[in-house]
């Protein structure tokens, strides 16, 4: 959660003064469909990494800078570049209005990482006796999680933003319980 450049990009866009919306819970299951369908099934059938080809992070980090800096690259741009640019544009606009929509709805890599949350070096802990369920943790969370509902949420990226609430803390596997 700390190292993803596209997550950082989405966080920056979310700071823009725009109308803010909630992503419906059912859309967050899309990342499992993308993982099973696009990453595993389509890749197996066509023997090509289609998620990597469509991921807007690639065009943000490499495609746009290279095409702006090198005239030879610009001359090689094909229709696929414009499709990826369109996807980047959709997620950029959506990121200004909702918390990390790409991560929450389609990111296959984050979905794979989420399966290991139970084994993370960092574990979240909520003092349930002191928690008033004010959802301050959710307001601070880039993944829009109420950590008091599930300290081991698979959607948690361990950014530790929820620890701004005094009843939420993190522990590490190196600490004794």
N, C-alpha and C positions, 0 to 999 in steps of 0.2 A: 504494500500500500504506500510505502514511502518512496519507492524508487521508480514508479511508473510515470514516464513523462506524459503520457496521454491523460492519466488521472490528474496530474498537476495542471495540465492545460485546461481540463474541464473545471477544476477548482477555481482557476483564475477567471474563466468565463462566468462562472456562477456568481462571482462577486459583482458583476455588472448590475446596475440598477434596472431591473426588469420585473415584470410580474412573475412571481414564483409559483410553480405548480408541483403537485405530488405525482410521482409515477405510480400508477395503479399496481398493486401487488401482483396481479396476474401477468403483467409484462415482465416482471423479474424472473419468471420461469423460462423466458425466451433464451436465456444463456445456456440452459440445459439442452434445448432444442438445437441451438447453434453448435454446441459441443458434439452432440450425437450425430446431427445431420451433416453439417458443413465440415466439421473437423474430422470426424471418423468415417462416416458413410461416403460422402462425396469424395473425400481424399482417397479412400480405398478404391472406389469405382474408377476414378479418373487418374489416379496415381499422381496427383498434383495437390499442393497445399493451398486449397482455395481460400481458407480463412486468412492466411497470410497475404494472399493476393488482394483480398478485399478490405483488410483491416485499415482504417483511416490513420492509424498511428504511423504507418510506413510513409504515407505521402506527406504527413506533417513534418516528420523528422528528416526524411531523405528526399522524397520526390519533389516537394516545392523548393527547398534550398538548392538542390542540384539543378533544377530546371531554371531557376532564377540566375544562377551563377555561371552556367555553361551553355553557350549557344548551341553547341553540338548536341547536347541533351535535349534542348527545346525542339530541335529538328527531328528527334526520334519519338516525340510524344505521340501516343496513339489514343484511340477512343477509350481504352481502359484507364488511362490517366484521368480522363474527365469524369469517368464513373466514380473513381476513388475520390476525386475532388468533390463530387456531388455528395458522396457519403460523409466526407469530412465536414462539408457545409451543413448538412442535416444535423450531425451530432454537435457541431459548434453552436448552432442556433438553439438546439434543445438544451445544451449545457448551460446556456445563459438563463434558462428558466427552471431547470430541474437539477437536483444533485446527481452528478456522475451518471448520466443516462447510459453511456456506452458500457461502463463497468457493470452497471446493474441489470442491463437487458441483453447484451450480446457478447461480452468479453469471455472468450473461451479459456484464455490463459488464467484469468482470475477465477474462473469456475473450477479449473483443475486445482489451483492453489487452495481453493476453499475446502476441498475434501480433506486437507491436512490441518485445518484450523484446530482440531482437537489435540493435535500434537505440537502446536506452536510453542516456541520458547516463551512467548508472552501469553498469559491468560488474564482475562478480565474478571474482576470481582466486584460485586455490588453489595453494599451493606443494606440488605433488604429491610432490616429493622428501622433504619434511618431514612430509607428512600420514600419520597412522597409521590412518586410517579408523575412528576411534573414534566417529564420529557425534555428536560434541559440537555440530557445526553443525546437525544435524537436531534435536537436543534443544532448541536455542534458537530454531529456525525456526517461526514461526506457521503456515507452509504445509507443515511436516513434510518438508522437502527435505534430502537429503544432497547438499550443494552440490559436494562432491568428486567425485560421480558425473557431474555435468553443470553446469558453470559457467554455461551459457546456458539453464537450465531455463525453459520457458515459464511454469511455475507460480511462479517467484520474483517476489516483489512488491518487491524491493529495500529491504526494511526494515533491512537491515544487521545484524540480530541474529546472523547467522552469523559476523560479524567478531569476536565475542567469543572465537572460536577463533584462536589466534595464527597459524595457517597460512592463514587466509582474509583477504583484503583486497578492497577495491574500488578501481577506477580510474574516472576520468571521461574523456570524450572530449577534455577540455582538457589532459590530461596526456600527455606523450610516452611512448611505450612503451619 
